[in-house]
Structures are given as C-alpha cells and as structure tokens.
Amino acid sequence: DGGITQSPKYLFRKEGQNVTLSCEQNLNHDAMYWYRQDPGQGLRLIYYSQIVNDFQKGDIAEGYSVSREKKESFPLTVTSAQKNPTAFYLCASSSGEGDGEYTEAFFGQGTRLTVV
Amino acid sequence: GQQVMQIPQYQHVQEGEDFTTYCNSSTTLSNIQWYKQRPGGHPVFLIQLVKSGEVKKQKRLTFQFGEAKKNSSLHITATQTTDVGTYFCAGHGYALNFGKGTSLLVTP
C-alpha cells in the first residue's frame, strides 16, 4: 500500500528536550517537505529536500533540523531552541518537476506535538 | 520569498449557497495547486492549473487561473455539508508555498 507515513500521531515532550518526528514514503518521490500548521496560519514551510543528501531551509527553519540520508526518509528534529514547538507538523512528498509541470504533493497524517 | 495570499480567511454559508475563495501571488506562478483539508485531517490534492486563463471543473467545483498567472479562484456551486473544510492554494517557487487557507463552514 503506497503512501507517506508519519509517526507518531500524537507526541508529548517536556520543555527543553529535543524530539524527532518520523516521515517515510514509498512513492519513490524525490522531493520531501516539512510544514508546520498553527490555527489561522496555514501551512508554513520548515525545510524541504529535492534530492537525497541535500536540503534547504524554508521560511521558519530556526529551531529545527533535518536529514535526508535515504530517499524514503526525511526526519525532522524539533530542538530545544524552538521557542514555540507545540503545533501540528505535516510531512509531504512529490515527484518534483516532470514534463515542465510540478506534480501533486501527498501528505502524511501529521504529528501533533505538545510540549509541556 | 514568494507570497501567496488567500481571502477570505473564513466563510460561513447556508447549505445550497455558493462559495468562492481567492488566491493572489506577489509573483507570476508557474502553476497553482488547490488542496482541501477536512477538520482533523491532512491536505488532499484537488487540482493543478498551469496555463494562463485556464478553467477546470470538478462537478460543483470550478477552478480558474488568471491571465497574468498571479491569481486563482475556487468556486463551489450549491454547497453541501460535505464541502466543510479548509481550502488551500499553493504555488511553486523554490518549494511548494501555501496560502493561509479559507475555512468553509456549511450550515444545513
């Protein structure tokens, strides 16, 4: 069953702790994205990767880190430097540019992180 | 960076009324995509527009891409309760950039 999987669905952490959110896809997509969603703020881009072993900062990268060692995996670490980490985190993937057109993005179910 | 603005932020309609959300970009877009997110869910792709002035329809949904490729709209005719959710437009710049979305509430 092809798709993009995020785990866990809910995550609780104490303030000051780093936490890593998992994102795995078996769609053979080159591009992967991490977004943060807060009420009324839409989807804000944290990091994105167009190819293995390469990634770029998005609009709100401060306090986050990523890695892209495998095509299938794009984990996001929320560090203690992130001032307001409580949010809904969404991972997405797409096959990138093809035939001059971009393809649709597929999203995971999301991880709701609560830091107390 | 590229900014994609969406209005209105919220819309509350009676079932059967029409609904429109508008998307505007500060720069020319190579394409525009529309997504729907149901409450508690994740965004799901609806459609992509690529050509200047393009119009596409999906049943009661009509999508338009402006002639200058800087704006787009989604129009829903005769809304139903199943249309409830947040509708996002997204444009490709260096990555896929989303607007803040329009949350639609439909009252029976």
Chai-1 contact restraints between the chains, C-beta under 6 A:
chainA,res_idxA,chainB,res_idxB,connection_type,confidence,min_distance_angstrom,max_distance_angstrom,comment,restraint_id
A,G42,B,F98,contact,1.0,0.0,6.0,A-B,restraint_1
A,G42,B,G99,contact,1.0,0.0,6.0,A-B,restraint_2
A,G42,B,K100,contact,1.0,0.0,6.0,A-B,restraint_3
A,G42,B,G101,contact,1.0,0.0,6.0,A-B,restraint_4
A,L43,B,F98,contact,1.0,0.0,6.0,A-B,restraint_5
A,L45,B,A95,contact,1.0,0.0,6.0,A-B,restraint_6
A,Y48,B,A95,contact,1.0,0.0,6.0,A-B,restraint_7
A,E101,B,V50,contact,1.0,0.0,6.0,A-B,restraint_8
A,Y102,B,N31,contact,1.0,0.0,6.0,A-B,restraint_9
A,Y102,B,H92,contact,1.0,0.0,6.0,A-B,restraint_10
A,E104,B,F45,contact,1.0,0.0,6.0,A-B,restraint_11
A,A105,B,L96,contact,1.0,0.0,6.0,A-B,restraint_12
A,F107,B,H42,contact,1.0,0.0,6.0,A-B,restraint_13
A,F107,B,P43,contact,1.0,0.0,6.0,A-B,restraint_14
A,Q109,B,H42,contact,1.0,0.0,6.0,A-B,restraint_15
A,G110,B,H42,contact,1.0,0.0,6.0,A-B,restraint_16
